[in-house]
Amino acid sequence: MTDAIIGVPRALDASTQAEIKKHLSEAEIAELALGVGCFLGMSKVLINLGMEPESMPVTMLPTPGSIPPS
C-alpha cells in the first residue's frame, strides 16, 4: 500500500486489498494512508525549502503528469 502511495500512485488491486484487510482494520488502513501521505507531502516541502540533510541520498522522481524542469 505504501509503495502505491509513494511510487506511481495507483489503485490497489483486489488481492493486495484483501491481504491488507487480513491484518488491518478500516481505521488502521485510513491512518496508515494518511500518515504516509503526510510524510510524503512534508518531505516534498522540506526539499523545496532546501532543508533536507546534506548527507541524505536524494532520488528525484517527477510527479506523474508534471513538466520536468528545464
C-alpha positions as CSV (number, residue, x, y, z in Angstrom):
1,M,0.0,0.0,0.0
2,T,2.8,2.4,0.9
3,D,4.5,1.6,-2.5
4,A,1.3,2.5,-4.3
5,I,1.1,5.9,-2.4
6,I,4.8,6.8,-2.7
7,G,5.7,5.3,-6.1
8,V,3.5,5.7,-9.1
9,P,0.1,6.4,-7.4
10,R,-2.4,3.8,-8.4
11,A,-5.4,1.9,-7.0
12,L,-4.6,-1.3,-5.2
13,D,-5.6,-4.5,-6.9
14,A,-8.1,-6.8,-5.3
15,S,-5.6,-9.3,-4.0
16,T,-3.5,-6.6,-2.3
17,Q,-6.6,-5.0,-0.7
18,A,-7.6,-8.4,0.6
19,E,-4.1,-9.1,2.1
20,I,-4.1,-5.7,3.8
21,K,-7.6,-6.3,5.2
22,K,-6.4,-9.5,6.8
23,H,-4.0,-7.5,9.0
24,L,-5.5,-4.1,9.4
25,S,-8.9,-2.6,10.3
26,E,-10.5,0.1,8.1
27,A,-9.5,2.7,10.6
28,E,-5.9,1.4,10.6
29,I,-5.8,1.4,6.8
30,A,-7.0,5.0,6.8
31,E,-4.5,6.0,9.4
32,L,-1.6,4.4,7.5
33,A,-2.6,6.0,4.2
34,L,-3.0,9.5,5.8
35,G,0.3,9.1,7.7
36,V,2.2,8.1,4.6
37,G,0.6,10.9,2.7
38,C,1.5,13.5,5.3
39,F,5.2,12.3,5.5
40,L,5.4,12.3,1.7
41,G,4.0,15.8,1.5
42,M,6.2,17.1,4.2
43,S,9.3,15.6,2.6
44,K,8.5,17.5,-0.6
45,V,8.0,20.7,1.3
46,L,11.3,20.4,3.1
47,I,13.2,19.5,-0.1
48,N,11.7,22.5,-1.9
49,L,12.8,24.7,1.0
50,G,16.3,23.2,0.8
51,M,16.1,21.8,4.3
52,E,17.0,18.2,3.7
53,P,20.2,17.0,5.4
54,E,23.2,17.3,3.1
55,S,24.2,13.6,3.9
56,M,20.7,12.4,2.8
57,P,20.8,10.5,-0.5
58,V,18.2,12.0,-2.8
59,T,16.4,10.4,-5.7
60,M,14.4,12.8,-7.8
61,L,11.3,11.5,-9.5
62,P,8.9,13.7,-11.4
63,T,5.4,13.9,-10.3
64,P,3.2,12.0,-12.8
65,G,1.9,14.5,-15.3
66,S,4.3,17.2,-14.4
67,I,6.6,19.1,-16.7
68,P,10.3,18.4,-16.0
69,P,12.3,21.5,-15.0
70,S,14.5,22.9,-17.9
